[in-house]
């Protein structure tokens, strides 16, 4: 079973290989999970923290990290609304 720390490392490797098409500084705002996957909420720090609209994401991507294998997969957000809606937030220590 993959830990949240291992999921974070897998996500970092994924972003290094596939840089996201965003302006600003990459920022992970929070994490969610279900039995199968971890879900990071990501975007630019300028949008997620500062609320600057010009830095918002315009893609339709959601990224899942498989809890068993650690595999990272990009999927279409609109096709996963129900899965995402059912996921629960993870309390991440500061």
C-alpha positions in Angstrom: 0.0 0.0 0.0 1.3 3.4 -1.0 1.6 6.1 1.7 0.6 9.7 1.1 4.3 10.7 1.2 5.0 8.1 -1.6 2.0 9.4 -3.5 3.4 12.9 -3.2 6.8 11.7 -4.5 5.1 9.9 -7.4 3.2 13.1 -8.3 6.5 15.1 -8.2 8.1 12.6 -10.6 5.0 12.9 -12.9 5.2 16.7 -13.0 8.9 16.6 -13.7 8.3 14.3 -16.7 5.0 16.0 -17.7 5.2 19.7 -16.7 1.7 21.1 -16.2 0.6 23.8 -18.6 0.0 26.5 -15.9 1.3 29.9 -15.2 2.8 30.6 -11.8 4.3 28.4 -9.2 3.0 24.8 -8.9 1.1 24.3 -5.6 -0.7 21.3 -4.1 -3.5 22.8 -2.0 -5.0 19.6 -0.5 -5.4 15.9 -0.9 -8.4 13.6 -1.1 -8.8 9.8 -1.1 -11.0 6.8 -1.6 -10.3 3.1 -1.3 -8.5 3.0 -4.6 -6.8 6.4 -5.2 -5.3 9.6 -3.8 -6.4 12.8 -5.4 -4.2 16.0 -5.2 -5.8 19.4 -5.7 -3.2 21.3 -7.7 -2.7 24.4 -9.7 -0.7 27.6 -9.3 0.0 29.1 -5.9 -1.0 32.5 -7.3 -4.6 31.2 -8.0 -5.1 28.8 -5.1 -3.6 30.9 -2.4 -3.8 34.4 -3.6 -7.0 34.1 -5.7 -5.5 35.7 -8.8 -7.9 34.7 -11.6 -5.4 35.1 -14.4 -3.5 32.1 -12.9 -6.4 29.7 -12.9 -6.2 26.3 -14.7 -8.2 26.0 -18.0 -7.7 22.2 -18.5 -10.1 19.5 -17.6 -7.6 17.2 -15.9 -7.8 15.3 -12.7 -4.8 13.3 -11.4 -5.2 10.1 -9.4 -2.4 8.1 -7.7 -3.2 4.5 -7.3 -2.9 3.4 -3.6 -1.7 -0.1 -4.5 0.8 0.5 -7.3 1.7 4.2 -6.9 0.9 4.7 -10.6 -0.1 8.2 -11.6 -2.8 8.7 -14.2 -4.4 11.7 -15.7 -8.1 11.5 -16.5 -10.8 13.8 -17.6 -12.4 15.6 -14.7 -15.9 15.8 -16.1 -15.9 12.0 -16.6 -15.0 11.5 -12.9 -17.3 13.9 -11.2 -19.0 11.2 -9.2 -15.8 9.6 -8.0 -14.3 12.9 -7.0 -17.5 14.0 -5.2 -17.4 10.8 -3.1 -13.7 11.2 -2.1 -12.8 12.4 1.4 -10.3 15.0 2.4 -7.0 13.9 4.1 -5.7 15.9 7.0 -2.1 16.7 6.1 0.2 17.9 8.9 1.8 21.3 8.2 
